[in-house]
């Protein structure tokens, strides 16, 4: 009797930590691009979608590196560049290429081979993607193939891959090839030029630079095989290929490792040389140790950032999934880049940075990983010149942040949408008129400061952001009808563009100026050097402060006294009323169902707008009766056409004691990526929905806030079936743990 | 402001009890037949798959009524007959038929209409299937459509359907039609003849009889509409159709109800008349009250049969799902029918009854719904004549139950499988040689008796089953080599057919005869009347009892003294060894991968065989060292090619303290129907896997058994992450609740 197989069984199925895994089983080719997004691995420097080592028809293979933008000629705006593909790791079994081909598995000699079984798991606890397949070659040989990959969190320039092959039936001849694929594009747009490949006896390498922005990249790979490894140049593709060929005896197994390193000119002067150097070191350290180092870093991340929910496994898994994707896209060692709306996991929104980062993604980082939050805020600080340039170009003073931001800090929102079926294009006004972004950034700076107590940051960097954007607003408001107004705005509800006196914008500007006035006093009292510097550089005259105070007092806040509600903007209620709830269940947005032309003339709201205001400012917005009235007015009109909406509604509903709705909205938010309920996950993770989910739990259900003394307290109201919620926040450098139970 | 929509929103989304729902969202046409099976509704009298009221290409619409078998000419064996379809309930919106068509939802006037949204939920807590759709007609009108259906558990002849329509956009003309579809077949096989349709002013009806078995059926339907309802006869189909036509004003809603009643000649002499009479009563009671009555019965079912697991939601949902499907297929008022291997939820195995019922499905009923269990055992009692006939025909004495059983009690296993691609057919030997079925039934009788203390049942009915099958075994064993042997058997491992001395069979026969001997003594001591009756009718001479005792002592039990293991059958270890664990992950069975020819010459085992023996007889099988050795030998060789296997392995692994494996096997079992991991759920629910799952928890993890005094006790070992398991069992007419916690 051979008891070996029993042991092998255990080895083949590593115990997976519970509720830490995203699994695909069996293979779902119809969800290929959705699952590629979910299975993204990353380390805050770069991220790579869960595309297959051997490729698959229709896959969207991307590796996006923070900060590497390029504005290709003939395109409207710059975009984050798809880096050379480090994944290729291909296997031939008795001449049959391993591919996920679904053939009749009953054939003992299937043409092109046959996939007999498949399971893929992303272990979020250690940031490891693992894919197992059972495959029959044309020869009839059966192999079990296991791929693993990670982007090292310990050394962000190192990418590890492992390949295990077991000869399950037959003694096949195995040919393994590995290389770097440099013929990559962003949906056909070419961003790399000056591509040079090279190789030595044991590694291949590549250098390239972006066509417009001149970023240079170096990438190197090696294949660690047990047997011989040769490198030959594929002349057709000008590509050096590493190859290992051997016979695998029946029931024996073999392990091969591919290591890849990458640098850009944003990191070092000579990226190619550094990548080669790093690769040599990595090969000496070896896969196992690299993986262990990586795992230790993840362990630290989760110690601080995990929320544990007992009594709701879907909530538990969704929250970890959300936090995982925030963590893999948050730069650790770079304070000159930020997280785009789709993180680094897809081409959506071209890697551009929106308010999503400051109001949705930042809060979980501020409260659990403040160093990472600081990096992201510094990105905005470094882009003050761009914001000043935009203000000036529009005839204003101070700093006016772009609605979409890249490396340059200039406005990069495209002016026109992609062509409609009839060839017409819709004008995109957000870059012109969605001006609340400047205040959103100020909000994040203050939230960071209040939680961290990082006075140095506030004095040296943050204050300048808050004050120069306040200067902008002072120049932006209009004096009309004996009060201050702001015309032609887009609030969070982007279905209604260029409206006058968006209540969200007007009220947030008042709040912004209040904070600016307080901040000036704080600077004067605490750091005269910075006070003097900023008063001089930003020209903070007494007249300017008086103007701010006057705006605070006399800003027009649209409000219906009879109904005791805020008015989203004057005229809103004159439009057609559509009961959005009738449109249930729906997959598309109500806007898509009604058509663009009609929907903009209705009261259908894209996403939390007045409700967003209530989330951000809480009871400052109005008495609790007004809050309830606002909710009852706007919630039934809201389409949730944006993934940013449900989590904010969950948060506010929890505060209003609308328990069932809070839970329903939370679950809606939790499903956005995992169940692809907006149908566009192939473009990347909804970063804001991820951050919003965390806020719905911590700020919403758990009711965490800073009290009048600035101390964190909770006023919790968790769903009935949740037995407990445990989380840790970092308050002024000190970790505080909260455990909420129904009692 | 119109706050109506807020209320409607709440109405539209009834609060679903947590972990009681199976949901499909959005529409998954690629899983159509899988989900149809999952969404089956039933009441122990009949069950109907979750096919759509309006139909869908490729659907498998079935209603199966217990006991209605028919042997159509030209077919090999009788099968459970697909009853006339009571579902048709069709809607036209401005002339566009409502269908689940996925069109470009952006078109405002889509040809053929467009599905804008979809959600289907089976609420297992009350046995209600609900399907919601948002649909745009060609005219541009948008309607929200909600279907509900249930098969009344309160009055099993009543079937209820409700249709709600909301005019979400536009004021469409609505045409609703409802009818009974009588042109039904079993995959093309026609079973109904003498079909007569009829109608009055407010109902349609149908009578028919089966072609060979002469069962008569009557079915009647009425449509309760708010407006006018007319009935016209569709001449082409000879079908009376109920119709209601009206204009639905913008944003108004309408509710229509369809009620259907059904009887067969198994219930009453005049099924048509009874169905009409019942329908009239049902219409007076009305949908709401019928649903309430139905719901109350479900409430009682779950009070006794629910297992509550804290700490594992997938386990919780899977267990409820398993029990739901057992309950909807368990006859309540009929002790002359039993549950087929695929319950009443699909055509698989033609509705035939196997050992699956007695050893897998019965235990949860014995312990939680003993009245239902008794009905199923009475089915076997009533089929003793068939079993005696089979014994006689094969040259044996006593009662030899058929491997596959229908209404007649005769052997109905087909002799030949369906043709292979090359036209050849494989001989099916189970009907000839899988003889352990008789002992399996005896096992169930005794299990029922031990838990219920139902002495009357044992004395009057059960004893006759146990003893006459013991008589069979006395005539079946062979005297060879100075011992008793049994040749040409098929044990649970059906990959190895017609083997001599299957250890499972031989050992179970010994156990069976031991029980028979004890039972004779018990009868003599407790009920002399029954004792005398049975001694006479079964000819239980002293010589026969001596023979039984001699077989008990001298039966050949294949055992390897050196290895201290049971041998599945002599010669087993001479075959090729295949490490099954290498074939991971796989979707197909190892048999399918290796091919039938090769696999039967290997040690690959279809399912728990020696391990099944260990589950059934526990420590009676051998010392704990032998149990461990057996496990280590057979588990690595087991394919789990049968859905019966994983749950038994979970149960035994839990007893052996193999916690990780127990959990893994449990999860495998839990996924069989819900994730379709055997790929054949379209043929119906795996009834045995459902019952096995319950046993894995109660007998395996919770370790429930009857101690030497016959009292229920637990020796629990639940998975680490399970916080608690709570269940109720009925012991001798008294409910006992157990709560297991890790401590």
Interface residues (C-beta under 8 A of the other chain):
Chain A: X1 X2 X3 X4 X5 X6 X8 X9 X10 X12 X13 X15 X18 X25 X26 X30 X105 X106 X108 X116 X117 X118 X119 X132 X133 X134 X136 X142 X144 X166 X168 X169 X251 X310 X311 X312 X313 X314 X563 X573 X577 X579 X580 X581 X582 X583 X584 X585 X586 X587 X588 X592 X593 X594 X595 X632 X633 X635 X636 X637 X660 X664 X675 X677 X721
Chain B: X1 X2 X3 X4 X5 X6 X8 X9 X10 X12 X13 X15 X18 X25 X26 X30 X105 X106 X108 X116 X117 X118 X119 X132 X133 X134 X136 X142 X144 X166 X168 X169 X251 X310 X311 X312 X313 X314 X563 X573 X577 X579 X580 X581 X582 X583 X584 X585 X586 X587 X588 X592 X593 X594 X595 X632 X633 X635 X636 X637 X660 X664 X675 X677 X721
